[in-house]
Amino acid sequence: MGSASKQSKPASNKPGRPGGRGDQAADRKARIAELRAAEARRDRRNKIVAISVATVVIGGMVAAGGWIALEAKQKQDDKKAAAAAAEKARQDAANVPIDGVQTFDKLGRNHVTTPVTYAQTPPVGGDHNPAWLTCMGTVYDKPVKNENAVHSLEHGAVWVTYNAKATPDDIKALSTKVSTTPYSLMSPYPEEQGTITLNAWGIQLSVDSATDPRVEQFFTKYVQGPQTQEPGASCSNGAMQ
């Protein structure tokens, strides 16, 4: 008998493996792409937030700067308005006569280094020392030299003098007025007849009290007023005696 023929093996029924190497690589790429997309979205959000914050900060700085500039301009305008009002008050006062004022003319203006005999007591003008007396609201507690004080009058200062009849309240009030008024000075003057005397170049007024309203009028009208012989001349860095 012939040998039996070999039978072939039946085909396997096992299913093939799902997800080979190609599928795994595709998954990784997709995951990486997703992560990168998420990162890009975060970056965009962060940039938007940063730009928004910067816009708010810059806007605040611009607003603050604008407010500061506006406030500075307002202060400057207020100063100009106050100066204009003061100048108008001075000009108005210059046109109003003050009762009791005496005026003197033909006063010499030579510089001398010797004592001068003056016609008025205190003097209101005439030849004088080359050095003026410091008169930037300066209050002297002792008598000063006539020749230096007269030079200050030439520069537009008002010189307040007083004798022993002036009360402590008078002296205090006058000191306060002078110390807050550039181009003015004050000193005792025992020899004068009036209790309080206000002196400008060629002009003089005697009053009995510092509360006399003519004191304020005199300051307004004659501190660097129309009688000034040398407008703009300094009252600083003069003699201190």
JOUR-V456737 format. One record per residue. N is the residue number from 1. SS is DSSP state (a for helix, b for strand, c for the rest). PHI is phi in whole degrees, -180 to 180 (none if undefined). NEAR is the number of other C-alpha atoms within 10 Angstrom. Layout:
BEGIN
n=N ss=SS phi=PHI near=NEAR
n=N ss=SS phi=PHI near=NEAR
END
This chain:
BEGIN
n=1 ss=c phi=none near=3
n=2 ss=c phi=-74 near=4
n=3 ss=c phi=-70 near=5
n=4 ss=c phi=-68 near=6
n=5 ss=c phi=-73 near=6
n=6 ss=c phi=-72 near=6
n=7 ss=c phi=-92 near=6
n=8 ss=c phi=-75 near=6
n=9 ss=c phi=-73 near=6
n=10 ss=c phi=-65 near=6
n=11 ss=c phi=-64 near=6
n=12 ss=c phi=-68 near=6
n=13 ss=c phi=-96 near=6
n=14 ss=c phi=-72 near=6
n=15 ss=c phi=-70 near=6
n=16 ss=c phi=-72 near=7
n=17 ss=c phi=-70 near=6
n=18 ss=c phi=-77 near=7
n=19 ss=c phi=61 near=10
n=20 ss=c phi=-78 near=9
n=21 ss=a phi=-61 near=9
n=22 ss=a phi=-63 near=8
n=23 ss=a phi=-67 near=10
n=24 ss=a phi=-64 near=11
n=25 ss=a phi=-63 near=12
n=26 ss=a phi=-65 near=11
n=27 ss=a phi=-63 near=13
n=28 ss=a phi=-62 near=11
n=29 ss=a phi=-62 near=11
n=30 ss=a phi=-64 near=12
n=31 ss=a phi=-65 near=12
n=32 ss=a phi=-62 near=12
n=33 ss=a phi=-62 near=12
n=34 ss=a phi=-65 near=12
n=35 ss=a phi=-63 near=12
n=36 ss=a phi=-65 near=12
n=37 ss=a phi=-64 near=12
n=38 ss=a phi=-64 near=12
n=39 ss=a phi=-64 near=12
n=40 ss=a phi=-63 near=12
n=41 ss=a phi=-64 near=12
n=42 ss=a phi=-62 near=12
n=43 ss=a phi=-61 near=12
n=44 ss=a phi=-64 near=12
n=45 ss=a phi=-63 near=12
n=46 ss=a phi=-62 near=12
n=47 ss=a phi=-64 near=12
n=48 ss=a phi=-62 near=12
n=49 ss=a phi=-62 near=12
n=50 ss=a phi=-62 near=12
n=51 ss=a phi=-65 near=12
n=52 ss=a phi=-64 near=12
n=53 ss=a phi=-62 near=12
n=54 ss=a phi=-61 near=12
n=55 ss=a phi=-63 near=12
n=56 ss=a phi=-64 near=12
n=57 ss=a phi=-63 near=12
n=58 ss=a phi=-63 near=12
n=59 ss=a phi=-61 near=12
n=60 ss=a phi=-64 near=12
n=61 ss=a phi=-65 near=12
n=62 ss=a phi=-63 near=12
n=63 ss=a phi=-64 near=12
n=64 ss=a phi=-64 near=12
n=65 ss=a phi=-62 near=12
n=66 ss=a phi=-64 near=12
n=67 ss=a phi=-66 near=12
n=68 ss=a phi=-62 near=12
n=69 ss=a phi=-63 near=12
n=70 ss=a phi=-65 near=12
n=71 ss=a phi=-66 near=12
n=72 ss=a phi=-63 near=12
n=73 ss=a phi=-65 near=12
n=74 ss=a phi=-64 near=12
n=75 ss=a phi=-64 near=12
n=76 ss=a phi=-64 near=12
n=77 ss=a phi=-64 near=12
n=78 ss=a phi=-64 near=12
n=79 ss=a phi=-64 near=12
n=80 ss=a phi=-63 near=12
n=81 ss=a phi=-65 near=12
n=82 ss=a phi=-65 near=12
n=83 ss=a phi=-64 near=12
n=84 ss=a phi=-66 near=12
n=85 ss=a phi=-66 near=12
n=86 ss=a phi=-65 near=13
n=87 ss=a phi=-66 near=13
n=88 ss=a phi=-65 near=12
n=89 ss=a phi=-62 near=13
n=90 ss=a phi=-65 near=19
n=91 ss=a phi=-66 near=15
n=92 ss=a phi=-65 near=12
n=93 ss=a phi=-66 near=17
n=94 ss=a phi=-64 near=17
n=95 ss=c phi=-93 near=9
n=96 ss=c phi=-106 near=10
n=97 ss=c phi=-68 near=11
n=98 ss=c phi=-105 near=16
n=99 ss=c phi=-61 near=8
n=100 ss=c phi=89 near=11
n=101 ss=c phi=-71 near=14
n=102 ss=b phi=-107 near=12
n=103 ss=b phi=-121 near=12
n=104 ss=c phi=-137 near=13
n=105 ss=c phi=-126 near=11
n=106 ss=c phi=54 near=8
n=107 ss=c phi=-99 near=14
n=108 ss=c phi=-66 near=10
n=109 ss=c phi=-135 near=15
n=110 ss=c phi=-76 near=11
n=111 ss=b phi=-89 near=14
n=112 ss=c phi=-134 near=13
n=113 ss=c phi=-113 near=11
n=114 ss=c phi=-108 near=10
n=115 ss=c phi=-60 near=12
n=116 ss=c phi=-118 near=14
n=117 ss=c phi=-93 near=12
n=118 ss=c phi=-102 near=15
n=119 ss=c phi=-80 near=12
n=120 ss=c phi=-110 near=13
n=121 ss=c phi=-132 near=16
n=122 ss=c phi=-65 near=23
n=123 ss=c phi=-73 near=22
n=124 ss=c phi=-123 near=27
n=125 ss=c phi=160 near=28
n=126 ss=c phi=125 near=24
n=127 ss=c phi=-59 near=20
n=128 ss=b phi=-156 near=25
n=129 ss=c phi=-68 near=22
n=130 ss=c phi=-61 near=15
n=131 ss=c phi=-96 near=19
n=132 ss=c phi=-79 near=23
n=133 ss=b phi=-91 near=27
n=134 ss=c phi=-54 near=25
n=135 ss=c phi=-139 near=31
n=136 ss=b phi=-97 near=21
n=137 ss=b phi=72 near=23
n=138 ss=b phi=-96 near=23
n=139 ss=b phi=-108 near=21
n=140 ss=c phi=-101 near=17
n=141 ss=c phi=-95 near=11
n=142 ss=c phi=-131 near=12
n=143 ss=c phi=-57 near=14
n=144 ss=c phi=-115 near=17
n=145 ss=c phi=-77 near=15
n=146 ss=a phi=-55 near=21
n=147 ss=a phi=-63 near=26
n=148 ss=a phi=-78 near=20
n=149 ss=a phi=-65 near=29
n=150 ss=a phi=-63 near=28
n=151 ss=a phi=-61 near=30
n=152 ss=a phi=-64 near=34
n=153 ss=a phi=-61 near=33
n=154 ss=a phi=-61 near=25
n=155 ss=c phi=-85 near=25
n=156 ss=c phi=101 near=27
n=157 ss=c phi=-81 near=33
n=158 ss=b phi=-105 near=34
n=159 ss=b phi=-110 near=30
n=160 ss=b phi=-98 near=26
n=161 ss=b phi=-125 near=25
n=162 ss=b phi=-153 near=28
n=163 ss=c phi=-115 near=18
n=164 ss=c phi=-68 near=14
n=165 ss=c phi=-78 near=14
n=166 ss=c phi=-69 near=17
n=167 ss=c phi=-81 near=15
n=168 ss=a phi=-56 near=10
n=169 ss=a phi=-66 near=12
n=170 ss=a phi=-60 near=18
n=171 ss=a phi=-63 near=20
n=172 ss=a phi=-64 near=12
n=173 ss=a phi=-64 near=14
n=174 ss=a phi=-68 near=22
n=175 ss=a phi=-62 near=21
n=176 ss=a phi=-63 near=13
n=177 ss=a phi=-63 near=20
n=178 ss=a phi=-66 near=23
n=179 ss=a phi=-65 near=17
n=180 ss=c phi=-106 near=12
n=181 ss=c phi=-128 near=18
n=182 ss=c phi=-58 near=18
n=183 ss=c phi=65 near=26
n=184 ss=b phi=-148 near=29
n=185 ss=b phi=-152 near=29
n=186 ss=b phi=-148 near=28
n=187 ss=b phi=-160 near=20
n=188 ss=b phi=-69 near=20
n=189 ss=c phi=-145 near=21
n=190 ss=c phi=-56 near=16
n=191 ss=c phi=-80 near=11
n=192 ss=c phi=-72 near=17
n=193 ss=c phi=-82 near=14
n=194 ss=c phi=-75 near=20
n=195 ss=c phi=-61 near=20
n=196 ss=b phi=-133 near=26
n=197 ss=b phi=-126 near=22
n=198 ss=b phi=-106 near=24
n=199 ss=b phi=-124 near=30
n=200 ss=b phi=-133 near=30
n=201 ss=c phi=-61 near=29
n=202 ss=c phi=75 near=20
n=203 ss=b phi=-140 near=20
n=204 ss=b phi=-149 near=23
n=205 ss=b phi=-143 near=20
n=206 ss=b phi=-108 near=21
n=207 ss=b phi=-134 near=17
n=208 ss=c phi=-96 near=15
n=209 ss=c phi=-149 near=20
n=210 ss=c phi=-69 near=20
n=211 ss=c phi=-83 near=13
n=212 ss=c phi=-60 near=10
n=213 ss=a phi=-61 near=11
n=214 ss=a phi=-70 near=19
n=215 ss=a phi=-62 near=21
n=216 ss=a phi=-63 near=12
n=217 ss=a phi=-62 near=16
n=218 ss=a phi=-63 near=23
n=219 ss=a phi=-61 near=25
n=220 ss=a phi=-61 near=19
n=221 ss=a phi=-83 near=22
n=222 ss=a phi=-114 near=24
n=223 ss=c phi=-68 near=22
n=224 ss=c phi=52 near=25
n=225 ss=c phi=-84 near=21
n=226 ss=c phi=-66 near=13
n=227 ss=c phi=-81 near=19
n=228 ss=c phi=-59 near=20
n=229 ss=c phi=-81 near=16
n=230 ss=c phi=-130 near=14
n=231 ss=c phi=-58 near=13
n=232 ss=c phi=87 near=10
n=233 ss=c phi=-68 near=13
n=234 ss=c phi=-73 near=17
n=235 ss=c phi=-117 near=24
n=236 ss=c phi=-98 near=16
n=237 ss=c phi=56 near=12
n=238 ss=c phi=-98 near=17
n=239 ss=b phi=-70 near=16
n=240 ss=c phi=-125 near=14
n=241 ss=c phi=-148 near=13
END
